Each structure stands twice: as structure tokens, then as C-alpha cells.
Amino acid sequence: MKTGKQHNAPHTQSGFKGYTLDELRYQRAVLALKAEYCKERIFETAEELHKKTPFSSQGQKNYAKGLGGILGKIVSGLSYVDIALVGFSAFNSIRKISSIFRKH
């Protein structure tokens, strides 16, 4: 959010005696506006990412065709915790099976 111009802040100059109450209010309002703008940008980005995931209802429409109808419906009905638990269980099963093959 920087412009091409160099800005000499009064507090960096010698002989600065302090800001007036109006200047402090203005700076506070500008910072609040910048924070609100950044927060809105973060929410917009998060919403766009959420729409692109295969687990959201809008992303489900795009990914269900590739996953197949039944698998798409199953995945759409699971929460993130359920998916993590299924993944963890699958990982443990694969790990146990691969350890059997390593022994022989």
C-alpha cells in the first residue's frame, strides 16, 4: 500500500513536539480502515478457496463428475474430522500391510 512518493513523517524530524489530538484520531481511523480492508481480503480469499474444495457444496458439483456419483455423495456427507479419521485409518492399514511384506 505504499505509493511511489517518500513520506517524511513528522515524528522522524528533529524538533517534533508531538501529534495533535486530531492527527492521532486521523491516524487511528486510517489504521482501522487498513485493518478492515485486509480482513475483508482474507475473508474473500478464504471463501474462494472454500468454493474450490471438493468437500464444499459448490465445489462438489465440479468434483462429483470426476469422482463418480456415489463417491461424490459420500465425500460431501463427511466432515473434515471424519475425512481425517478415515485417512488416518487407511494410513495405518497400509502401514501394517507393508510391514508384512518387508518381513518376508
MMTF fields as JSON, N, C-alpha, C and O atoms, coordinates in Angstrom:
{
  "mmtfVersion": "1.0.0",
  "mmtfProducer": "UNKNOWN",
  "numBonds": 415,
  "numAtoms": 416,
  "numGroups": 104,
  "numChains": 1,
  "numModels": 1,
  "chainsPerModel": [1],
  "groupsPerChain": [104],
  "chainIdList": ["A"],
  "bondAtomList": [4, 2, 8, 6, 12, 10, 16, 14, 20, 18, 24, 22, 28, 26, 32, 30, 36, 34, 40, 38, 44, 42, 48, 46, 52, 50, 56, 54, 60, 58, 64, 62, 68, 66, 72, 70, 76, 74, 80, 78, 84, 82, 88, 86, 92, 90, 96, 94, 100, 98, 104, 102, 108, 106, 112, 110, 116, 114, 120, 118, 124, 122, 128, 126, 132, 130, 136, 134, 140, 138, 144, 142, 148, 146, 152, 150, 156, 154, 160, 158, 164, 162, 168, 166, 172, 170, 176, 174, 180, 178, 184, 182, 188, 186, 192, 190, 196, 194, 200, 198, 204, 202, 208, 206, 212, 210, 216, 214, 220, 218, 224, 222, 228, 226, 232, 230, 236, 234, 240, 238, 244, 242, 248, 246, 252, 250, 256, 254, 260, 258, 264, 262, 268, 266, 272, 270, 276, 274, 280, 278, 284, 282, 288, 286, 292, 290, 296, 294, 300, 298, 304, 302, 308, 306, 312, 310, 316, 314, 320, 318, 324, 322, 328, 326, 332, 330, 336, 334, 340, 338, 344, 342, 348, 346, 352, 350, 356, 354, 360, 358, 364, 362, 368, 366, 372, 370, 376, 374, 380, 378, 384, 382, 388, 386, 392, 390, 396, 394, 400, 398, 404, 402, 408, 406, 412, 410],
  "bondOrderList": [1, 1, 1, 1, 1, 1, 1, 1, 1, 1, 1, 1, 1, 1, 1, 1, 1, 1, 1, 1, 1, 1, 1, 1, 1, 1, 1, 1, 1, 1, 1, 1, 1, 1, 1, 1, 1, 1, 1, 1, 1, 1, 1, 1, 1, 1, 1, 1, 1, 1, 1, 1, 1, 1, 1, 1, 1, 1, 1, 1, 1, 1, 1, 1, 1, 1, 1, 1, 1, 1, 1, 1, 1, 1, 1, 1, 1, 1, 1, 1, 1, 1, 1, 1, 1, 1, 1, 1, 1, 1, 1, 1, 1, 1, 1, 1, 1, 1, 1, 1, 1, 1, 1],
  "groupList": [{"groupName": "MET", "atomNameList": ["N", "CA", "C", "O"], "elementList": ["N", "C", "C", "O"], "formalChargeList": [0, 0, 0, 0], "bondAtomList": [1, 0, 2, 1, 3, 2], "bondOrderList": [1, 1, 2], "singleLetterCode": "M", "chemCompType": "L-PEPTIDE LINKING"}, {"groupName": "LYS", "atomNameList": ["N", "CA", "C", "O"], "elementList": ["N", "C", "C", "O"], "formalChargeList": [0, 0, 0, 0], "bondAtomList": [1, 0, 2, 1, 3, 2], "bondOrderList": [1, 1, 2], "singleLetterCode": "K", "chemCompType": "L-PEPTIDE LINKING"}, {"groupName": "THR", "atomNameList": ["N", "CA", "C", "O"], "elementList": ["N", "C", "C", "O"], "formalChargeList": [0, 0, 0, 0], "bondAtomList": [1, 0, 2, 1, 3, 2], "bondOrderList": [1, 1, 2], "singleLetterCode": "T", "chemCompType": "L-PEPTIDE LINKING"}, {"groupName": "GLY", "atomNameList": ["N", "CA", "C", "O"], "elementList": ["N", "C", "C", "O"], "formalChargeList": [0, 0, 0, 0], "bondAtomList": [1, 0, 2, 1, 3, 2], "bondOrderList": [1, 1, 2], "singleLetterCode": "G", "chemCompType": "PEPTIDE LINKING"}, {"groupName": "GLN", "atomNameList": ["N", "CA", "C", "O"], "elementList": ["N", "C", "C", "O"], "formalChargeList": [0, 0, 0, 0], "bondAtomList": [1, 0, 2, 1, 3, 2], "bondOrderList": [1, 1, 2], "singleLetterCode": "Q", "chemCompType": "L-PEPTIDE LINKING"}, {"groupName": "HIS", "atomNameList": ["N", "CA", "C", "O"], "elementList": ["N", "C", "C", "O"], "formalChargeList": [0, 0, 0, 0], "bondAtomList": [1, 0, 2, 1, 3, 2], "bondOrderList": [1, 1, 2], "singleLetterCode": "H", "chemCompType": "L-PEPTIDE LINKING"}, {"groupName": "ASN", "atomNameList": ["N", "CA", "C", "O"], "elementList": ["N", "C", "C", "O"], "formalChargeList": [0, 0, 0, 0], "bondAtomList": [1, 0, 2, 1, 3, 2], "bondOrderList": [1, 1, 2], "singleLetterCode": "N", "chemCompType": "L-PEPTIDE LINKING"}, {"groupName": "ALA", "atomNameList": ["N", "CA", "C", "O"], "elementList": ["N", "C", "C", "O"], "formalChargeList": [0, 0, 0, 0], "bondAtomList": [1, 0, 2, 1, 3, 2], "bondOrderList": [1, 1, 2], "singleLetterCode": "A", "chemCompType": "L-PEPTIDE LINKING"}, {"groupName": "PRO", "atomNameList": ["N", "CA", "C", "O"], "elementList": ["N", "C", "C", "O"], "formalChargeList": [0, 0, 0, 0], "bondAtomList": [1, 0, 2, 1, 3, 2], "bondOrderList": [1, 1, 2], "singleLetterCode": "P", "chemCompType": "L-PEPTIDE LINKING"}, {"groupName": "SER", "atomNameList": ["N", "CA", "C", "O"], "elementList": ["N", "C", "C", "O"], "formalChargeList": [0, 0, 0, 0], "bondAtomList": [1, 0, 2, 1, 3, 2], "bondOrderList": [1, 1, 2], "singleLetterCode": "S", "chemCompType": "L-PEPTIDE LINKING"}, {"groupName": "PHE", "atomNameList": ["N", "CA", "C", "O"], "elementList": ["N", "C", "C", "O"], "formalChargeList": [0, 0, 0, 0], "bondAtomList": [1, 0, 2, 1, 3, 2], "bondOrderList": [1, 1, 2], "singleLetterCode": "F", "chemCompType": "L-PEPTIDE LINKING"}, {"groupName": "TYR", "atomNameList": ["N", "CA", "C", "O"], "elementList": ["N", "C", "C", "O"], "formalChargeList": [0, 0, 0, 0], "bondAtomList": [1, 0, 2, 1, 3, 2], "bondOrderList": [1, 1, 2], "singleLetterCode": "Y", "chemCompType": "L-PEPTIDE LINKING"}, {"groupName": "LEU", "atomNameList": ["N", "CA", "C", "O"], "elementList": ["N", "C", "C", "O"], "formalChargeList": [0, 0, 0, 0], "bondAtomList": [1, 0, 2, 1, 3, 2], "bondOrderList": [1, 1, 2], "singleLetterCode": "L", "chemCompType": "L-PEPTIDE LINKING"}, {"groupName": "ASP", "atomNameList": ["N", "CA", "C", "O"], "elementList": ["N", "C", "C", "O"], "formalChargeList": [0, 0, 0, 0], "bondAtomList": [1, 0, 2, 1, 3, 2], "bondOrderList": [1, 1, 2], "singleLetterCode": "D", "chemCompType": "L-PEPTIDE LINKING"}, {"groupName": "GLU", "atomNameList": ["N", "CA", "C", "O"], "elementList": ["N", "C", "C", "O"], "formalChargeList": [0, 0, 0, 0], "bondAtomList": [1, 0, 2, 1, 3, 2], "bondOrderList": [1, 1, 2], "singleLetterCode": "E", "chemCompType": "L-PEPTIDE LINKING"}, {"groupName": "ARG", "atomNameList": ["N", "CA", "C", "O"], "elementList": ["N", "C", "C", "O"], "formalChargeList": [0, 0, 0, 0], "bondAtomList": [1, 0, 2, 1, 3, 2], "bondOrderList": [1, 1, 2], "singleLetterCode": "R", "chemCompType": "L-PEPTIDE LINKING"}, {"groupName": "VAL", "atomNameList": ["N", "CA", "C", "O"], "elementList": ["N", "C", "C", "O"], "formalChargeList": [0, 0, 0, 0], "bondAtomList": [1, 0, 2, 1, 3, 2], "bondOrderList": [1, 1, 2], "singleLetterCode": "V", "chemCompType": "L-PEPTIDE LINKING"}, {"groupName": "CYS", "atomNameList": ["N", "CA", "C", "O"], "elementList": ["N", "C", "C", "O"], "formalChargeList": [0, 0, 0, 0], "bondAtomList": [1, 0, 2, 1, 3, 2], "bondOrderList": [1, 1, 2], "singleLetterCode": "C", "chemCompType": "L-PEPTIDE LINKING"}, {"groupName": "ILE", "atomNameList": ["N", "CA", "C", "O"], "elementList": ["N", "C", "C", "O"], "formalChargeList": [0, 0, 0, 0], "bondAtomList": [1, 0, 2, 1, 3, 2], "bondOrderList": [1, 1, 2], "singleLetterCode": "I", "chemCompType": "L-PEPTIDE LINKING"}],
  "groupTypeList": [0, 1, 2, 3, 1, 4, 5, 6, 7, 8, 5, 2, 4, 9, 3, 10, 1, 3, 11, 2, 12, 13, 14, 12, 15, 11, 4, 15, 7, 16, 12, 7, 12, 1, 7, 14, 11, 17, 1, 14, 15, 18, 10, 14, 2, 7, 14, 14, 12, 5, 1, 1, 2, 8, 10, 9, 9, 4, 3, 4, 1, 6, 11, 7, 1, 3, 12, 3, 3, 18, 12, 3, 1, 18, 16, 9, 3, 12, 9, 11, 16, 13, 18, 7, 12, 16, 3, 10, 9, 7, 10, 6, 9, 18, 15, 1, 18, 9, 9, 18, 10, 15, 1, 5],
  "groupIdList": [1, 2, 3, 4, 5, 6, 7, 8, 9, 10, 11, 12, 13, 14, 15, 16, 17, 18, 19, 20, 21, 22, 23, 24, 25, 26, 27, 28, 29, 30, 31, 32, 33, 34, 35, 36, 37, 38, 39, 40, 41, 42, 43, 44, 45, 46, 47, 48, 49, 50, 51, 52, 53, 54, 55, 56, 57, 58, 59, 60, 61, 62, 63, 64, 65, 66, 67, 68, 69, 70, 71, 72, 73, 74, 75, 76, 77, 78, 79, 80, 81, 82, 83, 84, 85, 86, 87, 88, 89, 90, 91, 92, 93, 94, 95, 96, 97, 98, 99, 100, 101, 102, 103, 104],
  "secStructList": [7, 7, 7, 1, 1, 7, 7, 7, 7, 4, 4, 4, 1, 6, 6, 7, 7, 7, 7, 7, 2, 2, 2, 2, 2, 2, 2, 2, 2, 2, 2, 2, 2, 2, 2, 2, 2, 2, 2, 2, 2, 2, 2, 2, 2, 2, 2, 2, 2, 2, 2, 2, 1, 6, 6, 1, 2, 2, 2, 2, 2, 2, 2, 2, 2, 2, 2, 7, 2, 2, 2, 2, 2, 2, 2, 2, 6, 7, 7, 2, 2, 2, 2, 2, 2, 2, 2, 2, 2, 2, 2, 2, 2, 2, 2, 2, 2, 2, 2, 2, 2, 2, 2, 7],
  "xCoordList": [0.811, 0.0, 0.866, 0.381, 2.112, 2.984, 2.853, 2.678, 2.939, 2.939, 4.375, 5.306, 4.552, 5.894, 6.578, 7.796, 5.836, 6.407, 6.981, 6.457, 8.049, 8.61, 7.857, 7.652, 7.453, 6.706, 7.579, 8.01, 7.831, 8.604, 7.637, 6.944, 7.59, 6.703, 7.228, 8.439, 6.339, 6.781, 7.594, 8.5, 7.285, 7.98, 9.429, 10.201, 9.813, 11.201, 12.052, 13.273, 11.439, 12.169, 12.567, 11.89, 13.667, 14.111, 13.181, 12.635, 13.015, 12.16, 10.687, 9.842, 10.363, 8.973, 8.463, 9.082, 7.33, 6.791, 5.621, 5.147, 5.15, 4.044, 2.907, 2.837, 2.025, 0.863, -0.284, -0.394, -1.132, -2.337, -3.379, -3.212, -4.427, -5.486, -6.159, -6.498, -6.348, -6.95, -6.046, -6.543, -4.751, -3.818, -3.827, -3.785, -3.882, -3.944, -5.234, -5.22, -6.348, -7.624, -7.586, -8.09, -6.991, -6.889, -6.037, -6.419, -4.897, -4.03, -4.723, -4.586, -5.461, -6.187, -7.27, -7.47, -7.968, -9.003, -8.396, -8.966, -7.252, -6.589, -6.157, -6.338, -5.595, -5.177, -6.369, -6.277, -7.48, -8.683, -9.217, -9.68, -9.153, -9.6, -8.709, -9.209, -7.397, -6.468, -6.705, -6.684, -6.931, -7.18, -8.475, -8.53, -9.506, -10.787, -10.644, -11.222, -9.88, -9.64, -8.906, -9.28, -7.87, -7.113, -7.986, -7.896, -8.821, -9.707, -10.688, -10.94, -11.24, -12.159, -11.465, -12.038, -10.237, -9.479, -9.228, -9.331, -8.901, -8.665, -9.946, -9.905, -11.081, -12.346, -12.722, -13.218, -12.494, -12.795, -11.922, -12.405, -10.638, -9.729, -10.121, -10.113, -10.466, -10.874, -12.159, -12.308, -13.077, -14.329, -14.073, -14.684, -13.17, -12.827, -12.175, -12.48, -11.281, -10.647, -11.657, -11.585, -12.596, -13.616, -14.499, -14.915, -14.778, -15.6, -14.877, -15.523, -13.552, -12.783, -12.538, -12.114, -12.789, -12.529, -13.613, -14.765, -13.268, -14.279, -15.278, -16.289, -15.023, -15.893, -16.977, -17.888, -16.894, -17.936, -19.076, -18.899, -20.236, -21.388, -21.205, -21.654, -20.55, -20.336, -19.217, -19.311, -18.161, -17.082, -17.506, -16.958, -18.481, -18.982, -19.535, -19.358, -20.198, -20.792, -19.717, -19.92, -18.574, -17.495, -16.763, -16.409, -16.532, -15.739, -16.559, -15.989, -17.872, -18.697, -18.659, -18.738, -18.542, -18.479, -17.218, -17.25, -16.1, -14.847, -14.764, -14.138, -15.372, -15.295, -16.315, -16.135, -17.344, -18.425, -19.547, -19.307, -20.758, -21.918, -21.943, -22.186, -21.698, -21.802, -20.665, -20.893, -19.445, -18.302, -18.428, -18.063, -18.937, -19.143, -20.14, -19.945, -21.202, -22.204, -21.644, -21.942, -20.834, -20.228, -19.297, -19.355, -18.438, -17.475, -18.177, -17.741, -19.266, -19.965, -20.649, -20.899, -20.955, -21.617, -20.668, -21.111, -19.366, -18.384, -17.86, -17.724, -17.57, -16.931, -15.419, -14.929, -14.693, -13.233, -12.64, -11.642, -13.251, -12.767, -12.962, -12.078, -14.119, -14.377, -13.374, -12.856, -13.107, -12.155, -10.76, -10.04, -10.377, -9.066, -8.979, -7.952, -10.039, -10.039, -9.997, -9.303, -10.716, -10.68, -9.285, -8.76, -8.683, -7.326, -6.321, -5.43, -6.456, -5.544, -5.704, -4.717, -6.939, -7.195, -6.623, -6.018, -6.809, -6.267, -4.747, -4.132, -4.135, -2.68, -2.16, -1.18, -2.812, -2.386, -2.552, -1.701, -3.631, -3.838, -2.757, -2.218, -2.441, -1.402, -0.046, 0.758, 0.209, 1.488, 1.637, 2.714, 0.555, 0.607, 0.799, 1.563, 0.117, 0.259, 1.673, 2.269, 2.203, 3.563, 4.597, 5.629, 4.361, 5.316, 5.317, 6.336, 4.182, 4.119, 5.021, 5.759, 4.956, 5.764, 7.248, 8.085, 7.586, 9.01, 9.642, 10.836, 8.858, 9.395, 9.816, 10.74, 9.166, 9.442, 10.412, 10.758],
  "yCoordList": [-1.176, 0.0, 1.256, 2.343, 1.117, 2.266, 2.908, 2.227, 4.204, 4.917, 5.169, 4.864, 5.721, 5.97, 7.133, 7.278, 7.953, 9.121, 8.753, 7.883, 9.417, 9.245, 10.184, 11.355, 9.678, 10.48, 10.686, 9.728, 11.944, 12.255, 12.448, 13.463, 11.494, 11.573, 12.634, 12.765, 13.383, 14.44, 13.916, 14.601, 12.712, 12.211, 11.824, 11.565, 11.778, 11.474, 12.729, 12.636, 13.875, 15.129, 15.67, 15.432, 16.395, 16.977, 18.127, 18.81, 18.326, 19.395, 19.038, 19.918, 17.757, 17.313, 17.335, 16.755, 18.007, 18.149, 17.214, 17.153, 16.487, 15.553, 15.805, 16.849, 14.839, 14.944, 15.637, 15.576, 16.296, 16.875, 15.768, 14.683, 16.034, 15.057, 14.702, 13.543, 15.689, 15.419, 14.54, 13.66, 14.755, 13.936, 12.491, 11.556, 12.312, 10.963, 10.251, 9.066, 10.985, 10.396, 10.006, 8.948, 10.856, 10.566, 9.321, 8.449, 9.23, 8.065, 6.791, 5.732, 6.905, 5.746, 5.293, 4.095, 6.257, 5.927, 5.283, 4.34, 5.78, 5.197, 3.769, 2.891, 3.519, 2.161, 1.214, 0.051, 1.697, 0.871, 0.531, -0.585, 1.495, 1.26, 0.239, -0.639, 0.343, -0.627, -2.023, -3.005, -2.113, -3.414, -4.028, -5.229, -3.218, -3.717, -4.183, -5.198, -3.446, -3.828, -5.169, -6.041, -5.334, -6.588, -7.757, -8.855, -7.519, -8.566, -8.999, -10.193, -8.049, -8.38, -9.166, -10.106, -8.788, -9.52, -10.958, -11.878, -11.162, -12.509, -13.337, -14.497, -12.754, -13.478, -13.818, -14.914, -12.897, -13.172, -14.299, -15.179, -14.273, -15.327, -16.666, -17.68, -16.684, -17.929, -18.464, -19.673, -17.577, -18.017, -18.61, -19.612, -17.991, -18.535, -19.903, -20.811, -20.062, -21.361, -22.407, -23.561, -22.005, -22.938, -23.414, -24.572, -22.519, -22.892, -23.882, -24.673, -23.855, -24.716, -26.107, -26.994, -26.334, -27.646, -28.63, -28.236, -29.886, -30.865, -31.178, -31.831, -30.734, -31.074, -30.03, -30.258, -28.89, -27.885, -28.185, -28.947, -27.605, -27.898, -27.357, -27.982, -26.2, -25.652, -26.386, -26.642, -26.726, -27.488, -28.911, -29.559, -29.397, -30.758, -30.947, -32.007, -29.932, -30.039, -30.283, -31.062, -29.621, -29.774, -31.094, -31.735, -31.511, -32.689, -33.977, -35.051, -33.903, -35.106, -35.823, -37.051, -35.084, -35.71, -36.548, -37.643, -36.03, -36.76, -37.898, -38.92, -37.747, -38.771, -39.883, -40.994, -39.609, -40.575, -40.169, -39.537, -40.523, -40.064, -40.542, -39.743, -41.826, -42.383, -41.869, -41.439, -41.914, -41.443, -39.957, -39.522, -39.181, -37.753, -37.488, -36.583, -38.27, -38.108, -38.505, -37.867, -39.558, -39.99, -38.912, -38.564, -38.383, -37.373, -36.096, -35.445, -35.729, -34.499, -34.626, -33.613, -35.841, -36.037, -36.109, -36.131, -36.145, -36.261, -34.896, -33.994, -34.754, -33.528, -33.692, -34.782, -32.622, -32.667, -33.642, -34.308, -33.718, -34.635, -36.081, -36.919, -36.364, -37.716, -38.099, -39.216, -37.19, -37.459, -37.7, -38.583, -36.91, -37.098, -38.462, -39.134, -38.873, -40.179, -41.322, -42.313, -41.203, -42.236, -42.3, -43.389, -41.145, -41.121, -41.731, -42.468, -41.43, -41.991, -43.508, -44.238, -43.972, -45.409, -46.099, -47.165, -45.501, -46.077, -46.101, -47.076, -45.044, -44.993, -46.107, -46.772, -46.309, -47.382, -48.758, -49.63, -48.955, -50.247, -50.5, -51.604, -49.5, -49.639, -49.877, -50.661, -49.194, -49.357, -50.786, -51.374, -51.349, -52.728, -53.731, -54.686, -53.523, -54.437, -54.359, -55.383, -53.151, -53.022, -53.621, -54.105, -53.604, -54.213, -55.736, -56.378, -56.319, -57.775, -58.15, -59.133, -57.366, -57.649, -57.407, -58.062, -56.495, -56.222, -57.359, -57.62, -58.036, -59.124, -60.309, -61.034, -60.52, -61.698, -61.387, -62.258],
  "zCoordList": [0.0, 0.0, 0.0, 0.313, -0.34, -0.418, -1.781, -2.791, -1.798, -3.062, -3.472, -2.727, -4.649, -5.147, -4.438, -4.542, -3.73, -3.058, -1.7, -1.005, -1.337, 0.0, 0.94, 0.62, 2.081, 3.042, 4.272, 4.914, 4.586, 5.787, 6.942, 7.014, 7.831, 8.986, 9.945, 10.119, 10.562, 11.475, 12.653, 13.129, 13.13, 14.308, 13.996, 14.92, 12.727, 12.382, 12.249, 12.125, 12.272, 12.128, 13.499, 14.499, 13.522, 14.795, 15.172, 14.306, 16.446, 16.945, 16.979, 17.144, 16.824, 16.843, 18.278, 19.17, 18.5, 19.846, 20.131, 21.265, 19.127, 19.337, 18.373, 17.725, 18.291, 17.419, 18.146, 19.371, 17.363, 17.944, 18.082, 17.526, 18.804, 19.006, 17.676, 17.438, 16.825, 15.513, 14.651, 13.948, 14.689, 13.929, 14.428, 13.629, 15.744, 16.304, 15.9, 15.567, 15.932, 15.523, 14.05, 13.671, 13.222, 11.8, 11.565, 10.784, 12.225, 12.061, 12.535, 11.922, 13.626, 14.141, 13.161, 12.96, 12.551, 11.573, 10.333, 9.785, 9.889, 8.719, 9.011, 8.168, 10.175, 10.537, 10.659, 10.263, 11.2, 11.307, 9.918, 9.682, 9.001, 7.636, 6.938, 6.234, 7.125, 6.536, 7.097, 6.355, 8.402, 9.026, 8.498, 8.236, 8.344, 7.831, 6.385, 5.997, 5.595, 4.209, 4.142, 3.359, 4.953, 4.958, 5.414, 4.866, 6.411, 6.908, 5.822, 5.659, 5.085, 4.006, 2.907, 2.357, 2.585, 1.559, 2.001, 1.19, 3.272, 3.792, 3.712, 3.302, 4.1, 4.037, 2.598, 2.335, 1.663, 0.26, -0.274, -0.986, 0.07, -0.376, 0.219, -0.479, 1.504, 2.158, 1.524, 1.35, 1.184, 0.564, -0.823, -1.194, -1.585, -2.898, -2.764, -3.538, -1.792, -1.583, -1.151, -1.573, -0.311, 0.165, -0.994, -1.031, -1.93, -3.077, -3.976, -4.663, -3.986, -4.872, -4.302, -5.043, -3.012, -2.423, -2.835, -3.019, -2.98, -3.39, -2.289, -2.55, -1.074, 0.045, 0.279, 1.075, -0.401, -0.252, -1.207, -2.158, -0.973, -1.814, -3.22, -4.181, -3.365, -4.698, -5.414, -6.614, -4.691, -5.291, -5.585, -6.477, -4.837, -5.017, -6.423, -7.023, -6.947, -8.278, -9.326, -10.257, -9.177, -10.146, -9.97, -10.96, -8.744, -8.479, -8.508, -8.698, -8.327, -8.298, -9.634, -9.68, -10.706, -12.024, -12.152, -12.711, -11.629, -11.719, -10.715, -10.998, -9.565, -8.533, -8.754, -8.255, -9.466, -9.602, -8.674, -7.646, -9.023, -8.263, -6.829, -5.924, -6.591, -5.242, -4.365, -3.235, -4.886, -4.105, -3.793, -2.701, -4.734, -4.51, -3.398, -2.586, -3.359, -2.301, -0.939, 0.07, -0.912, 0.352, 0.888, 2.068, 0.02, 0.442, 0.881, 1.83, 0.197, 0.57, 1.926, 2.58, 2.361, 3.645, 4.826, 5.975, 4.561, 5.634, 6.049, 5.223, 7.325, 7.791, 7.676, 7.379, 7.908, 7.814, 8.839, 8.564, 10.004, 11.04, 10.589, 10.768, 10.006, 9.502, 8.422, 8.417, 7.527, 6.452, 7.018, 6.551, 8.03, 8.654, 9.334, 9.24, 10.011, 10.682, 9.677, 9.902, 8.587, 7.543, 6.941, 6.706, 6.688, 6.151, 7.1, 6.678, 8.379, 9.383, 9.464, 9.558, 9.428, 9.474, 8.238, 8.346, 7.076, 5.84, 5.885, 5.453, 6.402, 6.505, 7.408, 7.075, 8.545, 9.459, 8.818, 8.994, 8.084, 7.418, 6.376, 6.299, 5.582, 4.561, 5.2, 4.695, 6.318, 7.02, 7.537, 7.435, 8.093, 8.607, 7.48, 7.621, 6.372, 5.234, 4.663, 4.33, 4.553, 4.001, 4.948, 4.483, 6.258, 7.187, 7.059, 7.314, 6.665, 6.432, 5.252, 5.316, 4.184, 3.001, 3.25, 2.629, 4.129, 4.425, 5.207, 5.064, 6.03, 6.843, 5.987, 6.357, 4.863, 4.02, 2.966, 2.168]
}
